[in-house]
Amino acid sequence: MLEETGEPHKFDPTFRGPIRNRSCTDVFCCVIFVIVILGYIALGTVAWLQGDPRKVIYPTDSYGQFCGKKGTPNAKKSILFYFNILKCANPAVLINLQCPTTQMCVSKCPDRFATYTDMQLQYQITAAPWDYYRQFCKPGFNNPTKPVAQVLRDEDCPSMIVPSRPFLQRCFPDFITLNGTLTVAKRTHFKDALDTARSVTELRDAANGITGLVDAKEVGMKIVEDYAASWNWILIGLVIALVVSLIFILLLRFTAGLLLWFTIIAVILVIAYGIWHCYLEFSLLRKQPGADVTIVDIGFQTEVMVYLQLSQTWLIFLIALGTIEASILIILVFLRRRVRVAIALLREGSRAVSYVMSTLFYPIITFLLLAICSSYFAVTSVFLASSGDAIYKVMAAEPNCMYANKTCNPETFNKTNVSKVCPGTQCMFAFYGGETPYHRYLFILQLSNLLIFLWLVNFTIALGQCTLAGAFASYYWARKKPQDIPPCPLFSSFSRAIRYHTGSLAFGALILAMVQMARIILEYLDSKLKGANNVVARFVLCCLKCCFWCLERFVKFMNRNAYIMIAMYGKGFCMSARDAFCLLMRNVVRVAVLDRVTDFLLFLGKVLIAGSVGIIAFFFFTHKIPIFQEEVPTLHYYWVPLLTVIFGSYLIAHGFFSVYAMCVDTLFLCFCEDLERNDGSPEKPFLMSAGLHSILRKTDHH
């Protein structure tokens, strides 16, 4: 650390670990943070009082009534039916309940083609067609002989009904592709009530994308069924990943160098085998007819084997694995000395973790706190989104009606002259909102909800980093290990961080949250400008996104090291960040060793654990383990539990290895401090191990 003159600060020679006699830091930030939390609680309370999640869960008909809500006339009518789906422009209009046609709750969707005109003709012979058709008309309407023109004008009944099925609790045409032709109930054409010929493609255009959503629903149902059938085996796989991670960490304590070199070699060999296998498959498929079809040509397919039968798929795998293999080899060739240093740091880190084993389980606390924050954010967002009263708009049959989209009151609408000026207009439910200040600033409240959520998430991560840093610093600065390590170092460090440094941690978390908020806003703007032709705006936006991404990475790096300095010296955030930055700049060569090579080795460890468990899961779910063939559940997609096991195993390994990463970062800063404080003499001995001192000192000469 530097004085104002830039010279190294003269430290207390009696320093032996994290300072215990501390005072509160960044008190103003702490007060603001507490006020914001209280305000967040108040926001959640107001949202809970104003909001109604049923508005999100249940569809709402044209009269503002929930479909399927218990205790109402619509209790047994849980599906929303659209009188004239051809008036709906796209699926977003349908799902947002703003389609300019009457919407009514029904108990089931139509299962046949019919028009109001055909029903009237058949009604002269038998009442059965009317009994079926009337369930899709307005409640109380019972005049099947009313002229068709008047029925369509008043929208008493739909002009036609088509075979449909429920999706998102709404009736959508039952699209089926037969021999490459889109059909509804095996028909490609039909007639409406005015005897006008209509095609199925018009329905498809009116509900553009609904077929894809329906297919997605079917895939989703199969995925849920696969999870239900294989959840116990997924759990067993994750437990195996947990055990393997613990064994890996315990082995690091005694055989760090051997285990890490084994990990590196194992990953290289596994990738080399993958390259050979991909090349073999590519060579075989390239000679087969029909295998040269591109992935773009076949589009999205739920069956993975379809892609594995294409030569292009294996070529992509081959290029990707070749690039990864080349990158690893280049890193090892040019940074072989740095790898030795990183292994020495990890060996020292494993020794520290073995003395403070409780740190391995701290990620569970972080996970629980993050789960609480995420749950509160999600619930508050839903209640804010469902706040407000039902807003009704004038839905005009004619596009040039002066009252179109004007706010109306359904109770007094029939007493106005709107329907006289614009025949066929109706007062229908549009959305939920209001005119109070609360409703006017609802969007700002949602943004505030997001910002505070990011702040709390980053504070939770900062608290974990500062707690672990304090525990590992206590280990490093102990002259005699483990005798001089204070009792309960993790709990003591956690208590110090909460009691004295809440403000400092909140300050750093707020800076990072604001940068992340800016990135989210830029991503939102980018999504809105994707269809625009303004090349300059897109270029500027792309540059801003890149800059803020770099800024976020830098802030995360500086915050992490600032929290380590806070844990050791108990200073404020700004001073700790400055001290950490100066210390790192005075050891910039060593920083390059630590920040990339050590992370690289830990990443290989995560990949090895996730990959080994994933290979076992692959052989199990594909019936290639003879002992367990009868135990394997029948699945639609074996990749569902397989990917879950691989991803879950990686997260478990990441949880354990994140403790290691924090340990290494803390020990590195402690090492740099040790070099500046002490000279190795009997009066001022180094507190690092002799092996670590020897190998790190060598890096200064390379």
N, C-alpha and C positions, 0 to 999 in steps of 0.2 A: 504494500500500500504506500501511497505517496503523500508527502506533505504538500503544502501550497507551492513550495519551491521545486517540487518534482523529485526530491530525494527520497530514498526509502525511509519509511517511518521506523523509528526506534521502538521496538516492541518491548514489552515487559518480559525480562528473561525468566521470570517465574511462571510464565504461562504454561499451563498443563491441561489444556482442554477447554471445552465450552464454558464460558464465563457464567457463574451461578448468580452473582450479585448483579442483577439487571434492573433496568427501568423500562417502562412502557415506551414503545416507539411508534411514530406516526399516529399519534392519538387522534388527530383530526380525522384522518382516514378511517380510523376505527369507529369513531362516532358516526360518521357518514354511513359506514357499512351497516352499523346496527340500525340506524334510521331507515335505510333502504330495505333491510330485512323486515322491519316492522311494517313499512309501506307495502312490501310484497305480500305480507300476510293480509294486510287490509285490502289489497287489490284482489287477492284470492277470495276473501270473504264477500266483497261486493259482487264479484263475478258469480260466486255461488248463489247469492241472493237474487241477482238479476237474470242469470242464465238458466237454461232448462235443457239438459242434454237430450231430452226426448225430441227436441227439434232437430237434432242431428241423427238420432237413432231411428225415429219414425218418419216416413214420408208424410207430407202435408198436402191435403187436397185443396181445391180452389176456394173452399170456405174456411181455410185456416184450421181444419180439424186433423188430428193425428190419425194415421191409418194403423190399426192394430192396437191402439191404446185401450187397456182394460178399463172397464167402467164407463165406456162411451158406446154410442150406437155403432161405431166402427171397430168394436173389440174383435169381431170375427172377420173383419175386412182389413187384412194387413198389407195388401198390395195396391199400388197406385196405377190407375189405368188412364191413358191419354185418349181423349175422344178422337182427335185427328192428328196422328203422329206425323203426318206429312208436313204439318206446319212447323215442326221442330227442326231447327237448322242443323244442330250437331249434338253429340252426346253431352257436351258440357252444359248445354241449355237444358237438357232433360234432367240431368242430375242436380242442377242448381234450381230446379223447379220454376223456371221462368219461361217455359214454352207457352206461346200464345194460344192455348187451347184449353178447354175445360179438363180438369184433372179430378178423378173421383176414386174413392177407395172401393175395392172389390175383394171378394173372398178368393177368387181364382181368375186366371187369365183366360181369354177366349181360346177355344181349341178348334175353331172352324172358320171358314170364310162365310161371310153373310153381309148383306146390305140392308138398310132400312126399307128400301123399295121392295126387295124380295120378301122381306118379312111381312110387309103389308099385304102382298099378294097371297102369301101362304096363310095369313091370318084369316082370310075369308073361308078357308077350308077347315083349319084346326088352330087352336090357341097355343099349341106347343112351341112354335117358333117364337111367338111373342114372350112366352114364359122364360125362354132362354135369353132372348135379346134384352129384355127389360132390366136384367141384373146389371147391365152396363149403361143404363140410362140414369138420369138424375133421380135421387130418392123422391118418391111421391108421384112421379110422372106415370100416368096409367091411361094414356089416350093413344092407342096404336093406330087410330084412324086419322089422326091429325095430319094435315098435308105435309109432304116431305119438305117443301121449301120453308115452311114455318118452323118445323122441327130443327132443320139445319140452321136457320137464322137464330133461333133462341137457344140452340145447342142443348135441346132436351135429351137427345140421344146421339150417339156417334153415327156418322153417315155410313160407316162400314166397320166391321171387325175382322181381324185377320188372326190366324193361329199364332199364339204368343206363348212365351214362357217367362216366369219371373226372374229378374236379375237386379240386384241392389233394391229389392222389394218394389220393383217397377215392371210393368208388362212391356216387353220388347218383342218384335216379330221373331218368330222361330226360324232363323235362317239356317238352311242346310245346303251344303254344296254337293251336288250330284253330277258326277262325270265332268267336273270343272265348271258347272253352271249353278249360279246361285238361285235357290228356290225357297219357297215357303209352302210347307205341306205339299211338296212335289209339284208346285205350280209356279210358273214364271210370269203369268199375267192374271189379272182379275179386274172386276168392274166395281166402281163406287156407286153411291146412292143415285147419282145423276146419270148413271149408265155410261160413264166415261171410262175408257180403257186405261188401266194402270198397269205398270210393270213392277216386278219385285225390286228392280234396281232403284226405283224411286223410294221405296221403303229403305233400301240400303243407304241411299244418299241422305235421307232424312235422319237416319240413325247411324251416321258414319262412324265406323270404329266399334260399333256395338258387337259385331261378330267376333272381333278380336278379344273384346272384354269377356264375352261369353266363353270363348275358348280358354281364356285365362282363368275364369272361374272353375271350369272343369279341371284344369291342371291344378288349381289351388285345392280343390276337393281331394284329388288324388294324392297331393302332397300331404294334406292333413291325415288322410288314411294311412299313408306310409309312416308318418310320425307316430300315429296311434299303434301301429303294428310293430315298430322297431324302437320305441323310446327306451325300453329297458336295455337293449344292446347298445344304443347310443350312450346311455349312462355308464355302462360298463367300459366302453371305449374311453370316455372322459376320465373315469377313475384310473384306467391304465395310464393315460397321459399324465395324470397327477402323480402317480407312483413313479413313472419314468422320470419326470421332472425332478422329484425329490432325490431319486437315486443319482441323477446327473449332477445335482448340486452337491450331494455328499461326496461323490467321486472327485469333484473339482477340488475339494478340500485336501485330498491326498495325492491326486494324480492330475493336477491342472494342465501341465504341459503335455503329458501323454494323451489325455482325454481330448484336449483342444486340437492337437495335431491329428488325432484319430477322426475327430469331427470334420476337419477340413478335408482330409483324404477321403473320408466316407462320402461327403457331399460331392466331391469331384468325381468319384467313381460312379455314384448313382446317376449324376447328370450325364456322364459319359455313356453309361448304359442306355439312358433315355435317348441320347442322340443316335446311338447305334440302332435301337429299336425303331425310332421314327424314320430313319433312313431306310431300314428294311421294309417297313410298311409302305413308305412312299414309292420305293422301287417296284414293289409288287402291284400296287394299285395303279401306277402309271401305265402299266401294260394292259389293264383291264378296261373293256369298253364301258363308257358311262361314268367312270370314276373321275373324269376331268371336269365335272360340273362344279361351278364355284359355289361358295357358301352363300353369296348374295342371291344366286339364282334360286336356291331351295328355300331361302327365308328362314323364319323361326320354326323350329321343330322341337317338340317336347321329348322325342326319343333321341337320346345321345348317339345311339348306334348309327343313325342316319349320317351324322357328321363324320363318324369314324370310318365310313365307307368312301370318303372323298380323299383324293390325293392331296388337295389343297390344304386340308386340315392338318395332315401330317407334315406338310412342308412348313406351315406356320409353327407347329410345335418344334420342328427341327431348327428353324432359324432362331426361335426364342431361346431354346436350350443351348444352342451354339453360342449365342451372344452372352448368356449368363456364364457359361463355362469359360469363355475367353476373358470375360471381366475378372472372374475369380483368379485365373492363372496370372493375368497381368498384375493384379494387386499383390499376389504372393511373390512374384518375381521382383517387382520394384520396391516392395515394402516388407521384405522378409525380416529385416532387422526390427522394423516397427512391430511386426507380428510377435517377435520375441519379447519386446517391451510390453505389449498388450497382454501377453500370457503371464508375464510377471505381475502385472497389475491385477489380473483376474485371480492369480494364485493368492496374492495378498488380500484381495476382496473375499475370497472363499474362506480365508482364515478369520477375517472379521465377522463374516456371517455366521461361522460356526460358534463364535463366542457370544453373538447376539442373535440367537436362532429365532427369537420372537419377531424379528423384522420380516421374516418370510411370510408371516400371516397378516402383516399390516395391510397388504392390498385388499384383504377382505373388508376391512373397515372403510377403505376408500371406495370400494365397490358399493357397499351399503349406502354410504352418503351420496354417491352419484345416483343410485337408484331412487333415493328419496327426492333429490332435486329434479330428476327427470320425470318422476311420477307427478310431483306437484306442478311442474311446468305443463305437462300434458293435460292434466285435469283443468288447470286454470285456462289453458288455451281453448279447451272444449267449451267451458262455461262462458268464456268471453265471446266465442264464436256463436253461441246460442243465446246471447243476450238480446233483449229487445222484444217488441210486440209485433204482431202480424201486420204487415203493410200490404194494402190492397191497391192494385192498379187497374186502370181501365184498359181492357183488352178489346181492341176494335177489329171488326171484321173487314173494314175498309182501311187501306194504308194511309189515306189522306185525312183521316178523322182528326179534328183539332184537339180532341180530348184524349187521344191515344197516350198511354203510359202515365196519365195523370193519377195522382193519389185519389182514392175514393173510399166511401164508407158503404159496405154491403147492406147495412140496415136501412140506409136512407137512399140508396142508389136508385131504386125504382120510382122514387118521388121526384127525381130530377128530370130534366129534359134532355139528358145526354143520349139516352136510347132513341129519342125522337130525332135528334140532330144526326146521330150516327146509328142507323139501324143495325141491330145484331151485336152491339157492344155489351160487355158484361164487366162486372166488378169482381175481379178474381184475386186470390192470394198471390203475392209475388215473392216476398222474402221477409226476413225479420229485421227490424231496425227501430228507429225512434228519432225524436227531435230534441231530446234532452242533451245537456252537455256531455253526459256519460256516453250516450250513443254516438254523438258527433265525433268524439275523440276516441272511439273504439279502436281504430287502426293504430293510433299512437299508443294506446294501452297494450295492444298486442306486441308492438315493437319494444315497449318497456319490459314486457314479460320476457321476451327473447333476450334482451340485453342483460337483465338481472339473472336469468338462467345461466347465460354464459359466464357471468361474473361469479356466481356460486360454484359452477363446475370448476373453473380455474382456481378459485380459492380452495376448494377441496383437494385438488391436485397439488397446489402449493403447500397446503398443510401437510400432506403426506411427504412431499420432498423435504420440507424443513424438519419434520420429525425424524425421518430416516437419516438425514445429514447429521443431526445432533447426536443420534445414537452411534453412528459410525465414527464421528469425530471424537466421541468419548473413548472409543476403542483405540484410535490412533494415538491420542495424546497420553494414554496410560503408559507410564514408564515401565512398569512390570505387568506383563499380560499373562493371565487375566486378573491377577490380584488387585491391580489398581483401577480396573474398570468399575465404575460406580454401579451400585445395585439398581436394577430395573432401568437401564439406560433408555429404552424405548419410551416407557411411560414418563420418565423425567423430561425427555426431550419434547414429547407431546404436550405436557403440562406447560413447559416454558413457552412453546410456540403459541398456545392458546392464551396464556395469561399475559405475556409481554408483547407479542408480535402479531396479533390479529390485524392491527392497522397496516403493518408493513406488508403482510401477505395479501391483504385486500387491495393495497395500492398496486402491487405488481399484477394481481389478477385482473384489476380494472383496466390497466393498460392493454393487457392481452385481449380482454373481452372486447374492447373498443376496436382493436385491429380486426378481430374475427367478425365483428358486426359489420365493419366496412366491407370485408370480403363477401359476406352474405348478401349485402345490398348490391355489390358489383355483380355477383352471380345472378341475382334477380334481374338486374338491368340487362345483362347479357342474354338471358333467356327471352326477354321481351324484344330485343333487337335482332334476334336470329333471323326473322323474316324480313328485316329492313335491308334496303340497298345502300345505306349510308356507310361506305367503306371506311371513311375517316373516323366516324364515331366508333365503329367496331374495332379499329386499330387502336384508338386511344383507350378504349375499355380493356382491350387485351393487355396493353402495356400497364395499365393501372392494376389489373388482376395479378400480373407477374410481380410488380413492385410490392404489393401488399402481401403476396405469398412469401417473398423474401423477408419482408419486415416481420411477419409473424414468426418465421423460423428464427430470426435474430432475437426477437423479444423473448421467445421461449428459452433460447440458449442463455441469454443474459439473466432472465428471471431465475432459472435453475441454479446458476452459480451465485446469484445474489442471495438466494435462500440458504445456501450452504454457509456463506459468510455471516448471515443473520444468526444461523444456528450456533456458530462458533463464537462470535463477538457481541451479539446482541445489539447491533447498531440499526439505524433506520434503513429503509429500502434504498433510497438514493445513494447514501454513503456506502452501503454494502455493495450495490451494483457498481459504483465507481471503483471501490477497492478490488472487487473481483475482476473487473475489466483490466485494471492496471496490472494485477498479478498475472493474469492470463497473457497479457501482451509481453510481459517480461519473460514468459515461458512459452512463447508462441510455437516453437518447434515441438515441444512436448505436447501442446494442445492438439496439434495435428495428429500426433500418435494416438492420443486418448480418444478424441471425438469421433474418429472415423474407423480406425482399425479395431478398437475394442468393441464398438457397436457392430462392426462387421462380424467379429467372432461370435458375439452373442446372438446375432441374427442367424448365423449358421447353426448354432445350437438349437434355436427355436425351429428352424426348418428341419433339422435332423429328427427332433422329437415329434413334430407334427407329421412329417413324412413317414417315419417308421410306424407310428400308430395308424396313419392313413393307409399304408400298404397292408397292414394286418386287416383293417376294416374292409379294404377292397377285396381281398381274398375271401373274407368271411361272407360278405353280402353277395358275391358272385358265385357262391357254392364251390369254391376251390379248396376248401379245407375239409377233407373227408370226415374227420371226427365230428364236425358240427353241421354236416349237410342237412340233417333232419331238423336242426334247431333254427335254421335260417328262416325268417318270416317271408311270406309271399309279398312282393312289393311291385308297385307300378313302375317306379323309378329307383333303382338302387343307388343312384347318385345323391338322392335326398339325404339319407342317413350318412352316406360316405362324406359328403361335403360338410355336413354338420359336425361329424367327428373330427375332421381335419381342421376346420375353422375353430371349433371349441378347444382342440388340443393346442393349437397355436396361441389362443388367448390365455390358456392356463400356463403354458410355458412363458408367455410374455409377462404374466403377472409375477412369476418367480424371478425371471431375468431382469425385470424392471428394478427390483430391489438390488440386484447385482450391479446394474448400470449406475444407480444412485450411489451405491457403495464405492464404486471405482471413481466416480466423479469427486466424491467427498475426499477419498484418500489421496487423489491427485492434488487437489487444492491444499490439503494438509501437508503433503510432501513438499509442495512449493513453499509453503509457509515455513516448514521445518528447515529447508535449505537457507532461507533468509534469516531465520531466528538463531540457528545453531551452526557450529562449525565442525562438529565431530570431536571436539576436545573433551577431556573428562569433566570440565566445568559445564560445557554446553554440548552434551552428546546428542547425536541424531536419534530420533524416536522411531524411524523407519527400520525395517529389517535390513540386514546387511546385503542380502541378495537383491532386494528392490533398489537399494542405494547404488549398488554396483552397476546394475543394468541400466538404470535411468541416467546415471552420470555419463555412461558411454554414449548416450544419444546426443550429448552436447558436442561430440567430436565427429559426428556423421552428418 
